[in-house]
Amino acid sequence: LAFLFGLALWVTSVEGVRRSNYKLFKTMHHIGFWGWLLCAVCHNWYIIWFTLPGLLLYGIDAVYRLYQAVSLSDLIPDMQTLNSTANSSSSSSAADADSSRSSSSSVRVISAVAA
């Protein structure tokens, strides 16, 4: 059974398959790895100590990528939306225009720091 999981990993790792269907490659690697690991642990339980460092590094990388995906710059609205809102509210009074400009400039500073 572990051989079949390994074979699936190998077949989907061939350059032609990987380039033509990356989603299949990635899905089979996730399924194949966990299947192979389960079979390997059932065969010799101490093999987990050989795979643990790699699993820890993979976990750290996954958390780091998740942190990058949900960054502060994604939470700040883009400048075109802020400018159109500021332009529509500037006709109401000069004080409102001054406050929208100052808040717009502070958002630029925050987005520059976040980037």
N, CA, C and O of each residue as an XYZ file, in Angstrom:
460
protein
N       0.830     -1.194      0.000
C       0.000      0.000      0.000
C       0.879      1.264      0.000
O       0.603      2.216     -0.730
N       1.930      1.263      0.818
C       2.849      2.406      0.841
C       3.519      2.576     -0.517
O       3.777      3.697     -0.955
N       3.798      1.462     -1.176
C       4.397      1.516     -2.511
C       3.473      2.227     -3.490
O       3.937      3.003     -4.325
N       2.169      1.972     -3.398
C       1.209      2.624     -4.298
C       1.138      4.135     -4.047
O       1.046      4.927     -4.984
N       1.182      4.518     -2.768
C       1.225      5.954     -2.464
C       2.503      6.587     -3.021
O       2.463      7.673     -3.601
N       3.622      5.908     -2.843
C       4.881      6.406     -3.380
C       4.883      6.464     -4.893
O       5.429      7.396     -5.484
N       4.275      5.469     -5.523
C       4.175      5.444     -6.982
C       3.322      6.611     -7.486
O       3.654      7.242     -8.490
N       2.223      6.890     -6.782
C       1.378      8.027     -7.158
C       2.154      9.338     -7.029
O       2.008     10.230     -7.865
N       2.976      9.456     -5.988
C       3.813     10.648     -5.831
C       4.794     10.772     -6.986
O       4.990     11.857     -7.534
N       5.404      9.664     -7.347
C       6.411      9.685     -8.410
C       5.789     10.003     -9.764
O       6.329     10.813    -10.518
N       4.659      9.372    -10.080
C       4.027      9.576    -11.387
C       3.578     11.028    -11.543
O       3.743     11.613    -12.613
N       3.018     11.608    -10.500
C       2.565     12.995    -10.619
C       3.714     13.995    -10.511
O       3.514     15.187    -10.742
N       4.908     13.529    -10.167
C       6.066     14.424    -10.090
C       6.793     14.558    -11.419
O       7.661     15.419    -11.561
N       6.458     13.732    -12.382
C       7.081     13.824    -13.702
C       6.791     15.214    -14.272
O       5.677     15.725    -14.152
N       7.797     15.809    -14.886
C       7.686     17.202    -15.308
C       6.487     17.472    -16.207
O       5.820     18.493    -16.043
N       6.206     16.605    -17.128
C       5.071     16.819    -18.027
C       3.740     16.837    -17.295
O       2.885     17.676    -17.577
N       3.562     15.923    -16.363
C       2.316     15.875    -15.588
C       2.241     17.086    -14.667
O       1.192     17.721    -14.556
N       3.333     17.400    -14.019
C       3.358     18.517    -13.077
C       3.042     19.839    -13.766
O       2.288     20.654    -13.235
N       3.613     20.052    -14.941
C       3.390     21.321    -15.646
C       2.008     21.409    -16.273
O       1.418     22.488    -16.330
N       1.491     20.286    -16.742
C       0.186     20.331    -17.404
C      -0.978     20.350    -16.421
O      -2.038     20.895    -16.730
N      -0.796     19.763    -15.242
C      -1.898     19.716    -14.283
C      -1.345     19.883    -12.871
O      -1.190     18.908    -12.137
N      -1.055     21.104    -12.506
C      -0.437     21.387    -11.213
C      -1.373     21.054    -10.052
O      -0.924     20.615     -8.993
N      -2.673     21.265    -10.255
C      -3.624     20.982     -9.174
C      -3.613     19.489     -8.829
O      -3.657     19.125     -7.654
N      -3.557     18.632     -9.843
C      -3.460     17.191     -9.604
C      -2.169     16.859     -8.872
O      -2.172     16.068     -7.929
N      -1.063     17.465     -9.304
C       0.234     17.259     -8.659
C       0.178     17.623     -7.177
O       0.620     16.850     -6.327
N      -0.356     18.779     -6.874
C      -0.402     19.245     -5.483
C      -1.344     18.380     -4.640
O      -1.004     18.003     -3.518
N      -2.509     18.070     -5.172
C      -3.472     17.241     -4.435
C      -2.903     15.856     -4.170
O      -3.011     15.347     -3.054
N      -2.299     15.241     -5.179
C      -1.743     13.897     -5.001
C      -0.577     13.901     -4.022
O      -0.359     12.916     -3.316
N       0.169     14.988     -3.974
C       1.270     15.043     -3.019
C       0.772     15.156     -1.580
O       1.357     14.573     -0.667
N      -0.294     15.896     -1.387
C      -0.854     15.968     -0.034
C      -1.445     14.619      0.375
O      -1.169     14.128      1.470
N      -2.242     14.030     -0.483
C      -2.851     12.729     -0.166
C      -1.784     11.646     -0.086
O      -1.779     10.835      0.840
N      -0.883     11.638     -1.060
C       0.153     10.605     -1.105
C       1.101     10.652      0.074
O       1.479      9.609      0.607
N       1.489     11.836      0.487
C       2.404     11.938      1.621
C       1.768     11.407      2.888
O       2.373     10.609      3.603
N       0.540     11.849      3.173
C      -0.108     11.406      4.418
C      -0.403      9.914      4.376
O      -0.313      9.239      5.402
N      -0.757      9.386      3.198
C      -0.959      7.945      3.075
C       0.331      7.175      3.282
O       0.356      6.161      3.980
N       1.402      7.662      2.673
C       2.703      7.004      2.843
C       3.151      7.069      4.298
O       3.653      6.082      4.834
N       2.977      8.209      4.934
C       3.381      8.360      6.335
C       2.591      7.416      7.235
O       3.163      6.797      8.132
N       1.299      7.300      7.009
C       0.482      6.379      7.803
C       0.970      4.940      7.648
O       1.106      4.214      8.632
N       1.232      4.536      6.411
C       1.736      3.176      6.169
C       3.119      2.989      6.789
O       3.401      1.930      7.350
N       3.976      3.988      6.698
C       5.322      3.880      7.258
C       5.269      3.781      8.780
O       6.017      3.003      9.371
N       4.402      4.550      9.415
C       4.283      4.498     10.873
C       3.712      3.151     11.312
O       4.122      2.611     12.340
N       2.768      2.605     10.539
C       2.242      1.273     10.867
C       3.326      0.206     10.718
O       3.318     -0.790     11.440
N       4.241      0.406      9.802
C       5.324     -0.556      9.591
C       6.367     -0.465     10.712
O       6.716     -1.475     11.324
N       6.852      0.729     10.973
C       7.817      1.001     12.048
C       7.432      2.321     12.698
O       7.575      3.378     12.084
N       6.947      2.273     13.926
C       6.436      3.472     14.566
C       7.509      4.530     14.779
O       7.190      5.718     14.843
N       8.764      4.132     14.888
C       9.813      5.121     15.168
C      10.201      5.943     13.953
O      11.020      6.854     14.066
N       9.635      5.645     12.797
C       9.933      6.464     11.608
C       9.388      7.885     11.762
O       9.819      8.802     11.063
N       8.443      8.057     12.679
C       7.895      9.389     12.920
C       8.990     10.360     13.371
O       8.918     11.554     13.080
N       9.995      9.853     14.077
C      11.089     10.722     14.528
C      11.936     11.213     13.362
O      12.569     12.264     13.462
N      11.957     10.470     12.258
C      12.703     10.912     11.082
C      11.909     11.925     10.262
O      12.492     12.764      9.575
N      10.593     11.851     10.332
C       9.764     12.770      9.549
C       9.346     14.003     10.336
O       8.908     14.990      9.746
N       9.473     13.964     11.647
C       9.037     15.077     12.489
C       9.726     16.412     12.173
O       9.040     17.434     12.124
N      11.037     16.453     11.958
C      11.649     17.751     11.623
C      11.083     18.358     10.341
O      10.834     19.562     10.285
N      10.880     17.548      9.329
C      10.292     18.054      8.089
C       8.868     18.537      8.283
O       8.470     19.557      7.721
N       8.092     17.796      9.086
C       6.719     18.211      9.363
C       6.684     19.529     10.128
O       5.834     20.379      9.863
N       7.595     19.700     11.065
C       7.651     20.957     11.824
C       8.013     22.134     10.915
O       7.417     23.206     11.017
N       8.985     21.934     10.035
C       9.348     23.008      9.104
C       8.194     23.334      8.161
O       7.944     24.500      7.857
N       7.493     22.300      7.699
C       6.335     22.518      6.834
C       5.255     23.298      7.584
O       4.642     24.202      7.016
N       5.020     22.961      8.845
C       4.029     23.676      9.644
C       4.401     25.128      9.855
O       3.545     26.009      9.768
N       5.664     25.387     10.131
C       6.133     26.772     10.311
C       5.944     27.556      9.015
O       5.498     28.703      9.043
N       6.280     26.944      7.881
C       6.123     27.598      6.586
C       4.652     27.873      6.291
O       4.316     28.939      5.775
N       3.776     26.930      6.609
C       2.346     27.121      6.366
C       1.792     28.268      7.204
O       1.003     29.070      6.705
N       2.188     28.354      8.457
C       1.726     29.444      9.323
C       2.261     30.775      8.818
O       1.538     31.772      8.826
N       3.519     30.807      8.377
C       4.110     32.040      7.858
C       3.391     32.500      6.589
O       3.128     33.691      6.425
N       3.075     31.571      5.698
C       2.353     31.937      4.470
C       0.947     32.422      4.781
O       0.452     33.338      4.123
N       0.298     31.825      5.769
C      -1.023     32.289      6.173
C      -0.937     33.695      6.748
O      -1.799     34.533      6.482
N       0.099     33.954      7.534
C       0.312     35.285      8.090
C       0.517     36.315      6.968
O      -0.006     37.427      7.042
N       1.272     35.946      5.940
C       1.491     36.851      4.815
C       0.213     37.090      4.028
O      -0.007     38.194      3.529
N      -0.629     36.073      3.909
C      -1.863     36.217      3.136
C      -2.851     37.163      3.815
O      -3.599     37.870      3.140
N      -2.854     37.178      5.130
C      -3.766     38.034      5.878
C      -2.938     39.147      6.503
O      -2.812     39.233      7.724
N      -2.383     39.984      5.661
C      -1.529     41.052      6.163
C      -2.344     42.319      6.388
O      -3.497     42.412      5.967
N      -1.744     43.275      7.042
C      -2.409     44.530      7.347
C      -2.757     45.311      6.086
O      -3.758     46.028      6.066
N      -1.958     45.188      5.039
C      -2.224     45.944      3.813
C      -3.512     45.489      3.141
O      -4.120     46.269      2.407
N      -3.947     44.251      3.368
C      -5.204     43.788      2.799
C      -6.404     44.368      3.535
O      -7.493     44.455      2.968
N      -6.218     44.762      4.783
C      -7.316     45.277      5.580
C      -7.572     46.759      5.340
O      -8.650     47.252      5.672
N      -6.607     47.482      4.771
C      -6.744     48.912      4.509
C      -7.367     49.091      3.128
O      -6.900     48.487      2.163
N      -8.419     49.916      3.016
C      -9.039     50.119      1.702
C      -8.077     50.796      0.732
O      -7.173     51.521      1.148
N      -8.276     50.554     -0.569
C      -7.362     51.134     -1.554
C      -7.595     52.640     -1.687
O      -8.634     53.155     -1.273
N      -6.631     53.330     -2.261
C      -6.640     54.793     -2.314
C      -7.738     55.328     -3.220
O      -8.267     56.405     -2.946
N      -8.107     54.624     -4.290
C      -9.157     55.120     -5.180
C     -10.491     55.198     -4.454
O     -11.249     56.149     -4.646
N     -10.780     54.220     -3.634
C     -12.022     54.252     -2.857
C     -11.999     55.404     -1.874
O     -12.998     56.105     -1.717
N     -10.870     55.609     -1.209
C     -10.771     56.720     -0.262
C     -10.880     58.067     -0.966
O     -11.537     58.976     -0.459
N     -10.238     58.210     -2.138
C     -10.292     59.482     -2.864
C     -11.695     59.781     -3.370
O     -12.132     60.930     -3.311
N     -12.413     58.775     -3.867
C     -13.774     59.023     -4.352
C     -14.697     59.378     -3.203
O     -15.593     60.207     -3.365
N     -14.493     58.766     -2.044
C     -15.284     59.106     -0.869
C     -14.954     60.517     -0.401
O     -15.847     61.277     -0.025
N     -13.675     60.866     -0.424
C     -13.256     62.209      0.004
C     -13.787     63.265     -0.954
O     -14.198     64.335     -0.504
N     -13.793     63.001     -2.269
C     -14.285     63.966     -3.245
C     -15.787     64.182     -3.108
O     -16.256     65.311     -3.258
N     -16.546     63.141     -2.829
C     -17.995     63.304     -2.693
C     -18.362     64.017     -1.400
O     -19.375     64.716     -1.353
N     -17.568     63.858     -0.357
C     -17.890     64.518      0.912
C     -17.284     65.908      1.009
O     -17.634     66.657      1.922
N     -16.375     66.287      0.091
C     -15.719     67.593      0.185
C     -16.659     68.723     -0.172
O     -16.395     69.869      0.192
N     -17.734     68.448     -0.865
C     -18.669     69.512     -1.214
C     -19.502     69.967     -0.021
O     -20.103     71.040     -0.063
N     -19.544     69.166      1.041
C     -20.371     69.534      2.192
C     -19.777     70.693      2.972
O     -20.503     71.629      3.306
N     -18.484     70.666      3.274
C     -17.868     71.790      3.980
C     -16.359     71.697      3.876
O     -15.813     70.636      3.572
N     -15.692     72.801      4.125
C     -14.230     72.829      4.045
C     -13.612     72.040      5.186
O     -12.557     71.430      5.013
N     -14.246     72.043      6.339
C     -13.714     71.302      7.495
C     -13.737     69.806      7.231
O     -12.808     69.093      7.612
N     -14.796     69.324      6.580
C     -14.865     67.907      6.239
C     -13.772     67.533      5.241
O     -13.195     66.449      5.326
N     -13.487     68.428      4.297
C     -12.450     68.162      3.301
C     -11.077     68.087      3.958
O     -10.257     67.236      3.614
N     -10.838     68.990      4.910
C      -9.553     68.960      5.606
C      -9.393     67.673      6.403
O      -8.318     67.073      6.412
N     -10.463     67.247      7.072
C     -10.365     66.014      7.864
C     -10.199     64.795      6.969
O      -9.481     63.863      7.334
N     -10.851     64.776      5.792
C     -10.705     63.628      4.901
C      -9.303     63.589      4.301
O      -8.745     62.513      4.091
N      -8.726     64.777      4.023
C      -7.358     64.788      3.519
C      -6.385     64.291      4.570
O      -5.466     63.536      4.252
N      -6.568     64.695      5.796
C      -5.648     64.248      6.839
C      -5.806     62.752      7.092
O      -4.810     62.063      7.311
N      -7.033     62.235      7.066
C      -7.209     60.800      7.260
C      -6.675     60.030      6.060
O      -6.139     58.933      6.210
N      -6.823     60.614      4.850
C      -6.296     59.964      3.659
C      -4.775     59.898      3.703
O      -4.185     58.890      3.316
N      -4.136     60.975      4.176
C      -2.681     60.955      4.258
C      -2.202     59.988      5.326
O      -1.154     59.360      5.175
N      -2.971     59.864      6.414
C      -2.570     58.912      7.450
C      -2.707     57.485      6.943
O      -1.916     56.620      7.317
N      -3.712     57.223      6.086
C      -3.851     55.892      5.506
C      -2.688     55.603      4.570
O      -2.202     54.473      4.516
N      -2.231     56.627      3.822
C      -1.069     56.419      2.951
C       0.158     56.053      3.774
O       0.937     55.186      3.378
N       0.334     56.711      4.920
C       1.468     56.415      5.758
C       1.350     55.000      6.309
O       2.334     54.260      6.316
N       0.170     54.612      6.769
C      -0.034     53.279      7.320
C       0.199     52.221      6.241
O       0.844     51.205      6.499
N      -0.334     52.460      5.014
C      -0.145     51.463      3.967
C       1.312     51.394      3.514
O       1.780     50.333      3.101
N       2.028     52.507      3.587
C       3.448     52.481      3.231
C       4.242     51.705      4.271
O       5.178     50.983      3.928
N       3.874     51.848      5.532
C       4.556     51.113      6.594
C       4.227     49.632      6.494
O       5.103     48.791      6.695
N       2.966     49.298      6.183
C       2.546     47.895      6.093
C       3.187     47.190      4.916
O       3.448     45.989      4.982
N       3.445     47.919      3.839
C       4.043     47.296      2.655
C       5.483     47.081      2.888
O       6.180     46.565      2.013
